[in-house]
Amino acid sequence: MNRITPAILAVCVALLMMSCKSPLSATGKSLPADAPSVAGKQWRLEKETIAADNKEDYVAGTTALRSLDAFGTMEVSKLFFHHNLIMVPAGTLLADAGPNDTGAIKVRVLDGPQSGMTLWLYPESAEKMGFPAATSTP
């Protein structure tokens, strides 16, 4: 009887642990510990949009994107090359991450290539800023 009790206890503990898993763990995805609550406003991007992963890069990008002359174009290319600016694909699921004083839309990315990141989106779509719309190949 003493040998059976630890085995039964181990099975009970395993069953209890499996029943306590969060719904996110069932999908194999989890949010980082510092992730803000996603109980707020959520939406999918209608069009491809440019974003920065911090306020300083957002401000640098604003200056370069607003002056797309020869110098501005070089600066924008440099910012994309160094990953200071990134392109967020249309259809990406986002959640409001709170107010921001730079005029950006601060969001938490919930799916897609930037999943889990906090980004500062520019209010205009990439297409409106002069970037050609992404085309999908069959």
Number of C-alpha atoms within 10 A of each C-alpha: 5 6 7 8 10 11 11 11 11 11 12 12 12 11 11 11 10 10 9 8 10 10 10 10 10 9 8 7 12 13 15 9 6 7 13 16 11 15 8 10 11 16 12 15 15 12 18 21 23 24 26 27 19 14 16 12 16 23 16 16 23 16 13 20 16 12 14 15 11 8 11 16 15 12 19 22 14 14 18 15 11 10 13 18 24 18 15 22 19 16 14 20 18 24 20 19 21 12 11 12 8 14 13 20 17 25 24 23 23 20 15 14 11 17 15 18 17 22 25 25 22 20 14 13 20 20 14 13 15 10 12 10 14 12 6 5 4 3
